[in-house]
Structure formats: structure tokens, C-alpha cells
Amino acid sequence: MSNRRNFIKKGGLGILGFSLFPNTSFGKQDDITITILHTNDMHSHIHPFSSGKNKGLGGMAQRAGLIKLIREQEEHVLLFDAGDIFQGTPYFNYYGGELEFKLMSEMKYDAATLGNHDFDNGLDGLKRQLPHAKFPFLIANYDFSNTTLKDVFKPYKVFKKGGIKIGVFGIGIELDGLVPRELYKNTIYEDPIKKANHYSDLLKNKESCELIVCLSHLGLKYKTNKISDMKLARETRFIDLIIGGHTHTLLKEPIKVMNIENKEVLINQVGWGGINLGKIDFHFSQNGYKKETFGRSIFIKNKTKNA
């Protein structure tokens, strides 16, 4: 544990076992491809799974190597997480989230949102670990005004890659019933659909973003009327991609949902425990028009895995 930097550097190509995604030809060389990489519900899994059906899968060093490879192949890459970074292994019990945030910072995550388990050490516990995260947490529908986390988080951030503006905002699940009140205290949960419409409109029409991404910890779908990513997609406008979490759903490729204006929204989620990395390519023509997308989930394997 004392040499975490060397631990991350072990994530070289030699320990990765995966099939490279196809090199899709999109047209003119001047066209721009924005590559979105993403994870969700990592639950403090630092090492590959050592037993069970996921034996040999995952591990932060392995993920670091895969991300490094993709960044070498693709010019315009963003890396996001959809929450529940904390809780699930003794690493969290011992380090309280410090190790997770430091390793994600080594991998150069661009942004993340909050999951319900990220409150498991309370607001003070989360605040203590935030200096170790060299990336922002985005959350648009939690009001922390009357808590120790007042003014700590921003609702959205705008990135610029290859001349394309990408707006990203975060949406969290209702904490009541999932998290003991003493852990989230006076945090106010606000309507996800209203907030998503507000910030997607702001990003589209004020910030002039050509790609809008929602980092969501709502869950993919439910049998009840509970707000989910599917419901969020159908009842909002301007969102191009919802990166989901919470329900631990493994989608081999993004699903498509029509929004309130009958325009396509992509939704993706890649299981849990860091065993997959989502990759979605958005292709833009020279005039900024979005022409085509390609997405898939990539298993993160260790070549030393026993058969």
C-alpha cells in the first residue's frame, strides 16, 4: 500500500486480456471523434476479483492499462464515473475512500457524480477524502446549503475537446430510505427531471454545448414509478447520453430511448466492481453535426487468471 504510484503503473498492456474494439471508419480526417469512457459502482474493488463467477476480472491497475491504451489510440477522450465509488472491500473500511480517490486521480478521471454509498462515512467522512480526488464531483439535484459540504460541489462542467464543447452534469438518487439520515443530515434531494431539464437547457442554449452527458445514479429502470434513467431520458430534452449506475446493470452496448421531443438518447451502464469499462464514440462532422455513435462494454481481464 505504501507505493501506490508503482501499483498503478503495473497497469501495462501485458496484463490486459481483451479484444480491441473495431476501428470504425467515420469519413474525412478533419472530422472529430469524442470518446467517452466510463465506470460505475466500483465499490472499492482495487484488485481483480479473487473468486466466484467474476474471478480474474476487474482491478484498478488493469483498468489503468486499458485506459492508457485507449488514450494512445484516440485523440479526444473523457473519463467519467457514475457513483458508488465507496464501500464493498476492506480497503474502504481501512482507508475511508482515500485509496479509491488517489487511484482514480492517477487514471485522470475527468468527473464523477455521487452514489448513495459515497455517504457511508457521512458528510464529514466524504469531505475528508475529497482533497485526494483531483477531479470534480458534479451533482445538480442535491442541495448541500445547510451542511458541511456547502459550496463544495458544482452541478455541471463544460469540457472542450477538438473544438467540440461537451457539457456534463450529475444527478443523484433519493437518499431517504437508502442512507441513514444521520449520514446525509440536511442534504435536500431535488427533483431529478426538473434539474436535468434546467441544466441540459443551460448547457445547450447558454453554454452552446454540442454534446450533453448526464452522470446518473438513479438506476436503469424499475417496475414501480420510481425515477430511473429510462424515465429521465423520456421526460427530458437535450441530453445525448446518460451514464448510469446504482442497479449494477451490465449493458453490452448502449440502449436508445426517445426523449420528450422524440430525439434519441443513449443510456449505458457497465455492471459493478470495476469489471467493465464503457466506451462510446460520438462522431462529429466538420460543421459540428453529430453523425454517428458506436458504443460497447469492455471486460477488464487479467491474463494470469486461472482457468
N, C-alpha and C positions, 0 to 999 in steps of 0.2 A: 504493500500500500504506500510505502514511503516514496516510491519512484513512479508516480502516476503518469508523468510525461512519457517515460520509456514504455509504460504499459500501452498507452495509446499508439505509440509508434510501431508496436508489433502488428498493427492492423494493415500489414502489407498484402500484396496480391497473392503471396504464396500460401496463405491460409484460407483464401476465399474459394468456395466451390459454388459457382453459379453460371448459368448460361447468359451470355450477354444478349441484351435486347437487340432486335433487328435495327440496322441502320436505315431508317426510312428516308428516302429522298423527297424533299419538300419543294424543290424548284430552284429558283435563282439563288446564287451565292449571297446576294445582298439581303435576302430575306432573313428574318430573325427568329430563332427558336428559344423560347423561355422554358427552362427545365425546372419543374417543381419537384423536390424530394421531400418526403415526409414520413413521420413516425407518429405513433400514438400509444398510450397505455403501456409505457415501458416498465413501470412498476419495479424500479430499482434493480433490474436484471443487468448486472455488469458483465457477467460471464455467460457463455453459452449454457443452455440447459444441460444438466448432467444426467438426467433420467427421464423416463416417460416417453410419450409419443413425440415430444419436441427435442429429444436428446440430440445434442450436437448443433442445434440451431441457435441463432442469435449471438449475443456478445458484443460489447461496445467496441472492442478492438477490431473485430471482423467488420462491423458496420463502418468504422472509420476508414478501413481499407477500401471498402466498396464505394463510399462517398468520394474518397480521393481519386479513385479510378474514373468515376463519372465526371468529376470536375476536370480531369485531364482530357476527357473526350468531348465535353460540352462546354461552350463558352459562357453561357448566361444561366447560372444555377442559383436557386434559392432553396434553403433547407428549413423546414418548419416542424413543429411538434404540436399535437392537439390535446395535450394534458394527461394527467395521472403519471407524472414522472416519478413520484414518490410511492413508497410502500410496496412490499412484496418479498424482500430478501433481508437478511441481517445487515446488509450494507446500510440500509436506511435506518434501522434500529440503532446502529452504532454511530454513523456519521450525520444522520439527520437531513440528508439531501446534499451535503457538501460535495461528495464524490460525483453524484449524478450531474450536478451543475458544472463542475470543473471539467468533466469528460465531454459533456455537450459543448462547452465553450471551446475545448480543443478541436472538436469537429466543426466549429464555426457555424453553429446554428444561427439562423437569421432572426427567428422569432418563435415564440411558443404562446399557448394560452394555458389557463388554469383548469385542472380537473378537480373533482371533489376530493380525491386522496391527497392532493397537494396541500390540503388544510389539516392533514392528520397530526401535525405537531402544533396546530393552532396558528393564529396570525403572527404571533411573536416568533414561532419556530420558522415559518416561511420567510419572514423578514430577515432573520439572522442569516439565512442561506443566500439571499438574493445578491449580495456582493460577489459571490462566486460565479454568478451567471453573467457572462459577457455578451448577453443577447437580451432583448426586451421581452417582457410578458405583456401580451395585448389582451385586454378584456373590456368589452363595451357594455355589458349588462350587469356588472357588479358595482355597486356604489360603496366605496370604502371611506366615505367622507367622515364618518363618526368612528373610525378605527385607527389603529396604529399604522395602517397602510395607506392613509390619506395621501393623495398626490404621488403615489409610488408607481402606479401603472397608467399606461395610456390606452385609449380604446383602439387606436389604429396606427399604422405606419405606412409610408409610401416608399417603395424601392424603385430604383431606375436601373434597368439592365438593357444594354443595346439600344438605348433610346426609347424603350418601352417603359411606361410608368405602371407599376403593379401596386395596387392598394390592398392592404391586408388588415383585417380586424378580427377580434376574438369574441366568442360567445360561450358562456358557461351554463351549466345545468343548475336547476334549483337545488340549493343546498339543504333546505329543510327536509328532514326525513332521510337524508343520506349522510349528513355530517352533524354531530352533536353541536347544539347551539353554542356551547362554551368555546368551541374551536373557531367558529366563524364570527361569533359575537354580533356586532351591529352591522355587519355586511348586509346591504339591501340588494335583493335579487330583482332585476327589472325585466320587463317583457322582452324575450329574445327577438320576436318578429318585429316589434316596433323599433328596437335598437338596430337590428340588421337592416331594416329599410332605411332608417335615418343615415347610418354610416355608409351604406352602399350608395345611396343617393349623393352624399357628400363626396365620396371618393370618385364617383362618376362625373358629377357635374361641377364640383368646385375644384377638386384636385386633378381633374381630366385624366383619370387612370384608364388605361386600355385593357387591363386585366384586374379583376377584383376577386380576392380569395378570402373566404371565411374559415378561420380556425375554430372548430366547434367541438365542445364536449357534451353535446346534447344526447348522443346516441343515434344510431341509424334510423330505427323505426320501432314502434310499439303497437300492441293490439288495442291499447286504450287511446284516448285523445291527447295523451302527453306529448308535449312539443318535442319533435325529433328533427333530424337533418332532412328527412323526406318532407315533413310538414314545413320546415323552414324554407326549403327550396321552392315549394309550390306557392307559398304566400309572400314571397319577396320578389324584388326586381333588381337587376344589375349585377347580381352575383354570378360569376363564371364557374367557380369551384368551391365546394365545401369539403374541407379536410376534416374528417370526423374522428371521434373517439368514444369512449365510455362503454359501448356494448361489445367491444372486443371482436367486432365483425371483420372477417378476412374476405375482402373482395379481390379477386384475381385481376380485375380491371375495373375502372370507374363505371358507375351506373349513371344513366342520364334521366333527368326529371325536367318537366316543363314548368317554368315559373308562372307567376301571375300574369305575365304578358305573353305567355306561350313561347318563351325563348328557353333554350337549353341550358341547364345547369348540370355540371358534373359533380358527383359525390364519390369520395373514396375514403376507405378505412382499411388498415392493414393489420388486423388482429391485435396482438398484445405481446408483451415481454420482449420486444425488440427483435422478433424472429423474421420480420419482413421490413423492407424499405419500399415505400411507394415512389413511383416515378411517373410524372405526367409531363409531356411536352406540348406546349402551345406554340403553334407556328403562326407568325405574322408576316404578311406581305410587306413590300416596301412602303406602302401608304398607311401601315398600321392596322390593316384589316386582318382579323383573326380568321385563318383559313382552315386549319386542321388541328386535331389533337390526337395524341397517342399516349395511352397510359397502361401501366401494369404494376403488379406487386412482385418484388424480387426477394426470394428466400435468401437469408443470410446463413451460410453453412460453413462449417469448419471441416477442412479436408482430413483432419485427424480423427473425425467422428468414427466410432466403432460401428461396424455393420450390425 
